[in-house]
Amino acid sequence: MIKTRLVRLLSHAGKYILYQIFWQWGALAAQIVAVFTISGFFENLYQGDITGNLVMQKGCILAAVLAGRFLCDRMAAKASYQASVDVKRVLRDKIYEKLLRIGASYHEKIGTSEVVQLSTEGVEQLETYFGKYLPQLFYSLLAPVTLFIVLSATASVRASVVLLVCVPLIPLSIVAVQKIAKRLLNKYWSIYTGLGDSFLENLQGLTTLKIYQADGKKAKIMDREAAEFRRITMKVLTMQLNSTSVMDIVAYGGAAVGMIVAANEFLRGAIDFGQAMCIVLLASEFFIPLRLLGSFFHIAMNGMAASDKIFHLLDLEEDKTGERIFDREQLKELSVEMNHVYFSYQKEREILHGVSLKIPAGSFVSLVGESGCGKSTIASLLTGKNRGYTGQITLGGVPIADLSEAELMRHVTVVRHNSYLFKGTVRENLRLARPDAAEREMEEVLEKVNLWGYLQGQEGLDTMVSENGGNLSGGQRQRLSMARALLHDSEMYIFDEATSNIDAESEEMIMEVIHELAKQKTVLLISHRLFNVVSSDCIYMLRDGAVAESGTHKELMAERGTYYKLYERQRELERFEKGRVAVG
């Protein structure tokens, strides 16, 4: 039950564990002195040798000992608290730092709900492991030895030996259930995190479930998962209850045997009344520490199961990233080149098949193609979200593999159709892009996206935004996301279906902003609507993960290939839609 890697990771918490053991031992010493004081008093009472001075003396000693015991208990509790706080802080820092190193694609390797559960309840379980179990483990070894030495020297060797021999029966009972408990708790954590995944997914997709009236079906599935979790929880509790009962029998039985031996020694005249009373009063102290250890054991086992999950997270493979940064000269030519790039999310599912393209600095380039052809995958590669590619990708002449995700994000801004808006004010959402932005700068970008007029009728920059912009229309959410991107003022912008799922007016306005931005920055536009890419300097038509055609709109139309057919099909659909609206 001592995981060396975990102890090494949190080695700085060791001093608090030592402090706690020391103060617990001090409390035991105070307990021994108190018992000997009380036993001595009753021995004098048994002998009929009681005086007022003796009562006063014993009372003063007992009061001082009780005060010392109180102080030791308080200091032990303080040390336990400090160890617990340190453990929580360090583990959560490690998890957070690991997620930062993995980057934005962490969810491809581990579920978000599992990360949340490990960071909260998993860490809480390990707090108990370090704050209570480990100190109690070492104290449980120290206490019986201390009591044996004291009682064998001052009371009865025979009774002390009997008590000491019975003590190991508790750890033996713990070891007996450890293997069963480990398998059970590993299964418990797997079911628990699975239930969390289902709950988070259903909560996030509740609107979709309601639309298709599939919420009832999902509710039944969650009921089954919850019932399974209830069953495994009851098995864990039953196992804990049974093992606790066994430990109680061993503890109380061992103490009773020791008391019986002490009573027999007294009746034979081998020890006096006071010595017998010392053994009777301290017999339970041989077993209480181990009995308490048994109570912490089950929580510690849960912590061990949680630690396995935490280490699985901390051991996740990290895509290698460099530390190189751009200098001012390179920023003047922040061009992009992809040469024979292959990429697969899974080995059996290759998305990009030898893609080669160029995006010159200051140009306006578009990626088009049918859904699933790899457009968004290219955007993810250019921003470092996905790293496991073959071939070469350079940004400003520097291989992307040599740049950290933070460096890429500093110079490349991505605007997606579902960019997230945080609960808070418009000001707080905008300052995510630039914390030191002045109010006038924020107002200017809002004016560019035609959103400032609406906000002036509200509370201006202090207008509240609900979670993910739930109190704004789709077009307003996208405009606010666009304003935030403009405030970031990076050298390159990638618009990944930024005009999807919004009204025609908002789409037209956003495209005007993109065209204006393309006069000053390098812009890559990914769009399913070909009308939006007509004015691009170069258009790359993707098909089945490869570049099928490239050129300007005029050149591609002249080729009368895939781009031409898709463009004409979309134009026919738009004419049909306009005709239907006119008739209606």
N, C-alpha and C positions, 0 to 999 in steps of 0.2 A: 504493500500500500504506500510505498515511498517511490514516487516516480522521479528518477534522478534528473531527467531533462527539465521537468517542471520546477524542481528545487533549484537547479542551476539558473533557469530563466528568472526566477524570483529570489535569487540569493540575498539581495539586499534586505529582504523581509526577515532574514534569519535572525538578526539581532533582536527583533521584537519577539520572536519565538523564544529566544534565550531569556529575555527579560520576563516573559510570562512564566516560563518554567521556574525561574528563580523566585518570583513572587508567590507562585503556587507552593513551592517548597517551603518558603517562609511561613505561609499560612498553615501548612502542615506542622511545622515546628511549633507555632503558636497553639495549635490544636493539641499537640502532645503535652506541652507545658500545662495547658488548661486541664487536661484529663488527669495528669499527675497531681495537680493542685487539688482538684476535687476528690481524687482517690485518697490523697494524703489526709484530707479533712475527714472523710468517712472512716479512714483507718483510726484516726484519733478518736472519732466519735464511737467507733466499735470498741476501742480500748478504754473509753471513758475518760480520756485525757483532753478535755476541751476547756479552753480559757478564752476570755474576751480578747486578749492580745492576739491569740492564734486566729480567731475568727477575723479580726481586723486585718491581720497580715495576709491571710489567705484571700480575703476580699479584695485587697489592694492588688495582689498579684494577678488575680483573675480579671480584674478590671483592666489592668495594663495589657494582659495577654489578649483580651477581647478587642481592645483598641488596636493592638498590633495586627490581629487577624483581620479586622475591618480594613486597615490600611493596605495589607497585602492583597486582599481580595480586590480592592479598588484599583490598585496598581496593575494587577494581573488583567483585569477587565480593560484597562487603558491600553496595555500592551497588545491585547487581542484586537482591540479596535484599530490601533495603528497598523498592525500587520494586515488586517482586512482591507483598510483603506488603500494601503500601498499596493496590495495585490490587484484590487479592482482597477486602480489607475494604470498600473503597468500593463496588465493584460489588454485593457481597452485601447491603450496607446498602441500596443503591438498589432492588434487586429486592424485598427484604423490605418496605421502605417503600411501594413501589408496590402490593404485595399487600394491605397494610394499608389503603391508600387505596381500592382496588377493593372491599375488604370480603369478607364471607363467600361472596359469589357469584362469586369469581374463577374458579372451576372452570368456569363457564359460558362463559368467554372463552378459557381456556387450560388444557391438561391438567396435572394435578398432576405426572405423571412428567416432562413437559417442563420444568416449573419446577425440579424437582430436578436434572435433567440440566444445565440452563443454569447453575444455582447451583453446581454442582460441576465437571464436566468443562469446560463452556463457559467458566467463569471461569478455570480452570486454563490453558486455551489462551491466554487473553488475558494471563495472568500472564507467559507466555513472550514474548508480543508486546511487552509493556512492559519486562520485565526483561532480554530478550536481543535481540530483533529491532531495536527502535528504536535502542538504543545502538549496536548493530553496524552499522546502516545509516549513521549519521553518522560513525562511526569509519572505516568502509570508504571514505568519501569523503576523510577527513582523512589516513589513512595513506599512500595512494599519492602524494598531493601532497607530504607531508612527505619521503618517501623520494626523490621526484624532485628536490626542491630540494637535499637533502643530497648525493645521488650525482652530480647534474649539476655541483654546485659543487666536489666533491672527487674525483670519479672520472672518469666518461665521460658527456658530454652525449648522445652518440649512443645508447649502450646505455640510458640513462635514458629517452630519448624513446621508444625501441622498447618498453620495458616499460610506460610510461605509456599508449601507444597501444593495447596489447593488453588493458589493464585493463577498458575498457568492454565488451569482448566478453562478460564474465560477466553484467553486468546485462541486456545485450541477450538473452542466452539465457533469463534469468529472465522478462523481459517476454514472450518468445515463448510461454512455457507458462502465463502468468498467466491468460489468458482461459479456456483449457481447464480449468485447475486450479480457477478460481472456480466454473464450472458444476458440475464434478465434486464439489467440496466442499459446495456448497449441496445437491446431491442426497444426498450422504453424510449430512449433518445431518438432512435430512428423513426418511430411512430409519431413522437411528439413533433419533430421537425417537419415530417410529412404532413401532419395536420395543419401546422402553421403555414406551409406552402399553399395548401388547398384554400385555407381561409383567406390569405392575402390575395390569391388569384381571383377567387370568387368575389371578394370585396371590390377589387379594382375593376372587374368586369360585370359588376352588378347591373349597370344600365343595359348592357348588351343582353344579359340573361333575361332581364325584364322584357326587352323588345321581342325576343323570340320565345318568351314564356317558358324558358328552360330553367328558371330559378328553382322550381319544385324538384326537378330531377337532380340538380346540383345539391339541393338541401338534403335529399335522401342519401346521396353519396357521402356528404359531410356527416350525416347522422351515423352512417356505418363506420366512418373513420373515427368519429368521436366515441362510438361504442367500443371499438377496438382499443382506443386509448384508455377508456375507462377500465376495460378488462385488464390491460397490462398494468395500469396504476394499482388496481386492487391486488394483483399478483405481487407487485412490489411491496405494498403495505402488508400483505399477509406474510410474506417472507420476513419483513422487518419485525412484525409482531411475534412470529414464531421464534426467531433468533433472540429477540429481547426476552422472551419467556424463559428460554434455555439459560441465558446469562443470569437472569434473576434467580433461577433455581440454584445455579452453581455458586453465585455470590452469597445468597442467604444461607445456603447449605454449608458452604465453606466457613462462613462466620459462625454458624451454629456449632459446627464441629470444634472450632477453636475455643468457643465459649465452654463447651462441654468438657474439653480437656482441661481448661483453666479451672473449672469448678471441681473437677476430680482432683486436680493438684492441690487445691485449697482444702478439700475434705481430707486428703491424706496428710495435710500439714506441710507440704513441700513449699508452699507459698502462703503469704499472709493475705488478709482480706483486701488490703489496699492494692497489692500486686494483682490479685484475681480481678479486682474491679477495673484496673488499668487495661487488662487484656480484654475484658468484656466490652468496655467502652471504645477500645481502639480496634477491635476485631473487624468491624465493618469497614474501617479505613483502609484495610488491606485490599478490599474488593471494590469500594466505591469508585476510585479512579479508573479501574479497568471496566467497571460497569458503565461509567460515563463515556469511556472510550468506545464501548460497544454501541452506545446511542449515536455518537458522532460517526461511527464506522459506516453506517448506511448512507449518511449524507456525503461522507468522503467517497464512497463507492460511486455515488451519483456524480460527484465532482470528477472522479477519474474517467467516467464515461464521457462527461462534458469535455474534459481535457483532451481526450482522443480526437473529438470533433474539432476542438480549437487548433490542435496541432496539425490536423488534416488541412485546415484553412491556412495556417501559417506555412505549411509545406507545399502549397500550391505552386506549380511552376510559374515563374515570372518570365515574360518575354524580355529578352535583353534589350536595353535601351542605352544609348550613349549619353554623354554629358556635354556634348559640343554645343556651343551657342553661336548665334549669328553675330557678325560684326556689321558696322554701318555700310561698308562697301557691298557686302552680300545682300543687304536689304534693298539696295537699289535695283537689283536684278533677281527678285524673288520669283523665279520661274519654276515650273514643275515639269519633270520628265519621268515617264514610266517606260521601261524597256523590258519586253517579254516577261510580264508579271503574271505569275500563276498563284492562285489562292484557293484554299479549301477550308470550309468550316469543319468538315469531317473528311477523313481520308477518302471515303467512298463518294463524296459529293463535292466535286470541284466546281467553283463558281466562276473564276476567271481563267481563261485559256490563252496565255501569251499576249496580254494586252500591252500595246505600245501607243503612247500618245504624248503630245507636248502642249504645255500651256505657257506661252511666253509671258514675261513680266508685263503687267499693264494691259493684258488682253482680256477679251470677253469670250470665253469658250463654253460650249454647252455639251452635255451628255444626254442622249435621248435613246429610247428603245422601249420595248415592251416590258411589262412587269417581270422581275426575276432574271433580267439579263445581266445584272451586276453593277448597276449605276451607283446604288447606295453603298455597295461594298467598296467601290473605288474611293468614295468620300471617307469611309471609315479607315481605309489604308492611308490616305493622305493626312489624316488627323491623328494617326497613331493608335486609334482605337483597336485595330487589328494589326498584328505584327507578323504572324506566321506565313509570310509569302515567300516566293522565290522570284528571282529576277532583280531588277534594280529600280528604285524610286528615289529621285533626288529632288530636293527643295532648295532653290538658290544655289545649285551645284553641290550641295551637301547631301550625302545619303541619309534618308530618313532614319535608317537604323542607327545612325550616330547621334540622333537628336532625342532628347527626352520628350515624353508626352507634354510636359509643362511648357517646354520651349516651342513645340509645335503649336499648342493652343495659344501661345502668346502672339504668334504671327499669322495664324490661320483661324478664322472664325466660321463656325458652321451654324447655319440657320435651317432648322428642319420644320416640317409642317406641324410637329407636336412638341416644339420647344417648351420647356417647363417654366411656369410662372409660380413664384413662391408666395405664400400667404404673407401679407404685409402691405406696405404702401408702394405706389408707383416709384417713388424716390428710391426705396430700398431695393426694388427689382432692377432699376437702372444702374445703381451703384455696384451691383455685382460685376458689371463690365469694367467700371472704373471707379474705385472707392473715393477718389479725390475730385470727381467731376463737379463742376460748379453748376448752380441752378440754371443759369442761362444756357449752358451747354446741353443740359437735359431737356430744357424747353425747346431748343433748336432741333434736336433729333426727333422730338415728338411732333414738331411742326412739319418736318420732312415727311413723316409717315401719316400726316393728316389726322393726328390723334389729339393734339393739344387743344383744339377747339372743344372737343367733347369733355376733356378733363377740366377745362376752365369752368364749365357748367357744373362740375362736381366740386372736388376739393383740391384741384390742381395736382401738384406732385404728391400731396398727402392723401390722394384718393386711395381707399383701401382696395386691395386685390385679394380675393378669396383663394383658397387652395387651387392651384393650377388655373387661376383666372376664371373660376366658375361663375363669377358675377359679370363677366364680359362676354360679348358675342364672339363667334369664331374669328371674324375679321378683326375685331379689336384686339383679341389675344395675339394674333399674328402680327399686327402692327406694333404692339408693345414689344414683342420679341425682336422685331426688326429694328426698332429704336434702340433697344439694348445692344444689338449687334453693331449698329452704326457708332454707338458711343465707345465701343471697344477699340475702334480705329486701328484694326490690324492691316497688314500688307496684302492679305489675300482673304477673299470671302467665298465660301461654298454654300450655295442655296440648294438644299436637297428637298425637292418638291415643296418649296416654301409657299406655293400658292394653292396647295391642295385643300379641299374641304372648306373653302371660304367663298363668299359671294363674288359675283363678277366685278362689282365696283371696287371691293378691296383688292381683288386680284389685279385689276388694272392699275390701281394706285401703287401696289407693291412692285409691279413690273416697272413702273416709271422710276421708282427709287433705285431699283437694281440697274437700270440703264444709265441713270445719272452716276451711280457709284462706279460703274464700269469705266467711266471716263478718267477715274483717278486711281483705281485699284485693280488688282488682278482678280477676276471673277470667274468662278466655275458654276454654271447653272445646270442643275439636274431637273428635268421637267418631263412630264408625260404629255404635256400639251405643246405641240410643235409650233403653234402660232407665237408662243412666247420666245422662241429661240431664233426667229427669222433674222434678227439683226446681229447675231453672234459673228465674231471674227472667224470662228471655226466651229463646226458641229461634228461630233463623233457619234455615229450611229452604232449602237451595240446590239449584238444578236448572239444569244447562247454563250455569253461570257467572253466574246471577242469583238474587236472593232470590225464591223462589216463595211462601213463607208465613212469617209471624212471629207470635209470641205465646207465652203460657205453654203448658205441656203440655195443660192442661185446655181452653184455647181452641182449640188446634190439633186436638185430638181431636174437639171439637164440630164443627169445620168439615168433618171427614171427607174431607179432601183428600189430598195426596201424603204428608204426615207421618203421617196416620192409617193409610193403606195400608201404609206402610213399617213402622210400629210394630206393626201387627197381623200382618204377615208375619213379623217377627222373633219375635214372641211365639209364633206357631204353630210356628216352627222350634225354639224353646227347649222348648216342650211336647213336641214330637216327640222331641227329643234326650233329655229326661228320661224319657219313656216307654220309649224304646229301652234306656236304661241300666237302668231298673227291671226290664224283661223279661230283660235279660242277667244 
